[in-house]
Amino acid sequence: MVPVPDSESEVEAVFGQALSEAAVAQNLWSGERAAETAVASLSLSGELAGARYLYFSANGLFPCSPWGSSEACLVLSLFGDSENDGLLHIREIFNLRITAELVVLSACRIGSAPYPEGNEGITDMARAFQFAGARQVLASLWRAPGPANSELMTRVFRLAKKQANPDFSDFLDKACTEMIESGLDHPRFWAGFTLFTEGSEFVTSQKEGARTPSRNAK
């Protein structure tokens, strides 16, 4: 499996819209620091619960994937150690202590696993984060070409920075429209994110020039 390209620069660019440069540096966990044990430690210490936004730029594995994961998980590291296997499993996500307004899963293969009934993989992972305390989860169904993921999320957080009570459904809508107007009009650049809100309602980006209305997750 190939690591997500430019994941660190993506997170820096996106959160640079919401945080100061110093705050981004202080709260960015990448490389060896972005380990499963680090996430668990941040959860136990309460630091994770103090974060308004959580952003994971990583690969996702599901039971039907060719890599043979027995449980849906985020790949935080390609190499495990004596304390962890490098994977953040759904059962471990359930046990996290978070209160984030939004969790972003910007990754490769997150929601594209060939589940027999559709996108249960991404739905299960989003619900795990919501059970742990997240109000909303914004997840990618595929990795957009080039820097498109980063550009879309940067636009979303630029809009959020201006609002005391951000409406991420509206911001995602506007960001998709901006992408289309900038010339990145093919849906592969902007249609890959799904927003899971409280009550399991979700919003997708599947309509020409705009996103479809919200629907209830099954």
C-alpha positions in Angstrom: 0.0 0.0 0.0 1.3 3.5 -0.9 1.0 6.3 1.7 -1.4 9.1 1.0 0.6 11.6 -1.1 1.2 15.1 0.5 -0.9 14.3 3.5 1.0 16.5 5.8 1.0 19.5 3.5 -2.8 18.9 3.0 -3.5 19.1 6.7 -1.2 22.2 7.1 -3.0 24.0 4.2 -6.5 23.1 5.4 -6.0 23.9 9.1 -4.0 27.0 8.2 -7.5 28.4 7.4 -8.8 27.7 10.9 -5.7 28.0 13.2 -2.6 30.1 13.5 0.7 28.8 12.1 2.0 28.0 15.6 -1.2 26.2 16.5 -1.0 24.1 13.4 2.6 23.1 14.2 1.6 22.2 17.8 -1.4 20.1 16.8 -0.1 18.4 13.7 0.8 14.7 14.2 2.5 13.2 11.2 5.0 10.5 10.4 6.1 8.4 13.4 4.1 10.7 15.7 0.8 9.8 14.1 0.7 6.4 15.7 -2.1 4.5 17.1 -0.7 4.8 20.6 -0.5 8.5 20.2 -4.2 8.8 19.4 -5.0 6.6 22.4 -2.7 8.7 24.6 -4.3 12.0 23.4 -7.7 10.5 24.1 -6.9 9.4 27.6 -5.2 12.7 28.5 -8.3 14.7 27.3 -6.4 16.6 24.6 -8.4 14.9 21.9 -11.6 15.9 23.6 -10.4 19.5 23.6 -10.1 19.6 19.8 -12.8 21.4 17.8 -11.8 19.7 14.6 -10.0 16.4 13.9 -8.5 15.7 10.4 -7.2 12.4 9.3 -5.4 12.2 6.0 -4.7 8.4 5.7 -5.6 5.3 3.9 -8.7 3.3 4.9 -9.0 -0.5 4.9 -12.2 -2.6 4.9 -12.9 -6.4 5.2 -13.5 -6.7 1.5 -10.2 -4.9 0.5 -7.4 -6.8 -1.2 -5.2 -6.2 1.8 -7.4 -8.4 3.8 -8.3 -6.3 6.9 -10.6 -8.2 9.2 -12.2 -4.9 10.4 -12.6 -1.4 9.0 -9.7 0.8 10.0 -7.6 3.8 9.3 -4.0 3.1 8.4 -2.0 5.5 10.6 1.3 3.7 10.0 2.6 1.1 7.5 4.6 -0.5 10.3 3.4 -1.7 13.7 5.4 -2.1 16.9 5.2 -4.0 20.2 2.3 -1.8 21.3 0.2 -1.3 18.2 -0.3 -2.6 14.6 -0.4 0.9 13.1 -4.2 0.6 12.4 -7.0 2.5 14.1 -9.8 0.0 14.1 -13.5 0.8 14.4 -13.6 -0.8 17.9 -10.8 1.5 18.9 -12.6 4.6 17.5 -15.6 3.7 19.5 -13.5 4.0 22.7 -12.0 7.4 21.9 -13.0 10.4 24.0 -13.8 13.3 21.6 -16.2 16.2 21.4 -15.2 17.5 17.9 -17.6 19.6 16.0 -16.3 17.9 12.8 -14.0 14.9 12.0 -12.6 14.9 8.5 -11.6 11.6 6.8 -9.7 12.7 3.7 -8.1 9.5 2.4 -7.6 6.9 -0.2 -10.0 4.0 -0.4 -12.0 5.2 2.6 -15.5 4.6 1.2 -14.8 2.7 -2.0 -14.5 -0.8 -0.6 -16.7 -3.3 -2.4 -19.2 -3.9 0.4 -22.1 -6.0 -1.0 -24.7 -3.5 0.2 -23.0 -0.2 -0.9 -21.0 2.1 1.3 -21.5 0.5 4.7 -17.7 0.8 5.3 -17.7 4.5 5.4 -21.0 4.6 7.2 -19.7 2.3 9.9 -16.6 4.4 10.4 -18.5 7.7 10.5 -20.9 6.3 13.1 -18.0 5.1 15.2 -16.6 8.6 15.3 -20.1 10.0 16.1 -20.6 7.4 18.9 -17.2 8.5 20.3 -18.6 12.1 20.4 -18.1 13.8 17.0 -21.1 15.9 16.0 -20.4 15.5 12.2 -18.1 13.5 10.0 -17.0 14.6 6.6 -15.5 11.6 4.7 -14.1 11.1 1.2 -15.3 8.2 -1.0 -12.3 8.4 -3.2 -9.0 10.4 -3.5 -9.5 13.2 -6.0 -6.7 13.7 -8.6 -3.8 15.9 -7.6 -4.4 18.5 -4.9 -8.1 18.7 -5.4 -8.9 17.1 -2.0 -6.8 19.7 -0.3 -8.2 22.6 -2.3 -11.8 21.6 -1.6 -11.2 21.2 2.1 -9.3 24.5 2.2 -12.3 26.2 0.7 -14.6 24.6 3.3 -12.5 25.7 6.3 -11.9 29.2 4.8 -15.7 29.6 5.0 -15.9 28.0 8.4 -13.3 30.5 9.8 -15.8 33.4 9.1 -18.6 31.8 11.1 -19.1 31.4 14.9 -21.6 28.5 14.2 -20.4 26.9 11.0 -22.8 25.1 8.8 -20.6 22.5 7.1 -23.4 21.3 4.8 -23.7 24.8 3.4 -19.9 25.3 3.3 -19.4 22.0 1.4 -22.1 23.2 -1.1 -20.4 26.5 -1.6 -16.9 24.9 -1.9 -18.1 22.5 -4.5 -19.6 25.4 -6.5 -16.4 27.3 -6.2 -14.4 24.3 -7.5 -16.8 24.1 -10.5 -16.5 27.8 -11.2 -12.7 27.6 -11.0 -12.6 25.1 -13.9 -12.4 21.9 -11.8 -15.9 21.0 -13.0 -15.6 17.3 -13.4 -17.3 15.5 -10.4 -14.2 13.5 -9.6 -12.6 16.7 -8.3 -15.4 17.8 -5.9 -18.1 15.1 -5.6 -16.2 12.6 -3.4 -17.1 13.9 0.1 -20.1 12.8 2.2 -21.2 14.7 5.3 -22.6 12.6 8.1 -24.6 14.8 10.6 -26.2 14.2 13.9 -29.1 11.7 13.6 -27.3 9.8 10.8 -28.4 12.3 8.2 -25.9 12.7 5.4 -25.3 14.9 2.4 -23.6 13.9 -0.7 -22.1 15.6 -3.8 -23.6 14.0 -6.8 -25.6 16.5 -8.7 -24.3 18.4 -11.8 -23.2 21.8 -10.6 -24.4 21.3 -7.1 -25.0 18.7 -4.5 -28.2 16.7 -3.9 -30.5 17.5 -0.9 -29.7 15.7 2.3 -31.0 12.2 2.7 -31.4 9.9 5.7 -28.7 7.3 6.1 -29.9 3.7 6.2 
